[in-house]
């Protein structure tokens, strides 16, 4: 499983964003094949006006999110499944209570290992995390208010997740299929996956639905988009013409239209929004 994350690093729509309201921390070595990162506020912060809002893009991950309201002594939680589309998060013109956020971001193919839940039909949705991550949620509930820092919450969550490792049973067929998709830039027909994994197309469809909530074809398309965004964001010499061939697009217009469909922006707009391209 470690080989998967060595070649694949899912990005958000604002990969440079790191401040007191959003910070990412890497998991320990043993959990890196399963957890993309922990994220949240470094400590409780008073909600400030944010007129512009943000952008959530398909990052091929799933998140358990806790929002803790220290002013009113309450919290909300959500488990966000695999998203196929981007959406803007609403800005705020007013200040708010003292709050903190703590979240665990799983890779799409690892969340089900800790959930023991059938993800069929769950894409583009949010659920009560206690439905599928009951033991983890119950372990975290007592410390959500007591541990105010991101590191404090992380240490408790990580200890619990580490205790689960011996009981995990990854599906070799699913991992082989994901490996093939990542190795081929998301360019694969289900017949190719079937040949590589020695699993029937029907079995592959069922595996992807059960563990990720999407079809192999849909996941391949998401991987292609995410790899394109990673290259666009990380390579100053990025060439759309070269990417057409690399990612199997018909032509440059096909690439640009597909990217905008996923990201809600053109590549130039996306780079500017992410702070990776200065406005002229």
Secondary structure, 3 states (H helix, E strand, C coil): CHHHHHCCCCCCCCCCCCECCEEEECCCHHHCCCEEEEEECCCCEECCCECCCEEECCCCEEEEEEEEECCCCEEEEEEECCCCCCEEECCECCCCCEEEEEEEEEECCCHHHHHCCCCCCCCCCEECHHHCCHHHHHHHHCCCCCCCCHHHHHHHHHHHHHHHHHHCCCCHHHHHHHHHHHHCCCCCCHHHHHHHHCCCHHHHHHHHHHHHCCCHHHHHHHHHHHHHHHHHHHCCCCCHHHHHHHHCCCCHHHHHHHHHHHHCCCHHHHHHHCCCCCCC
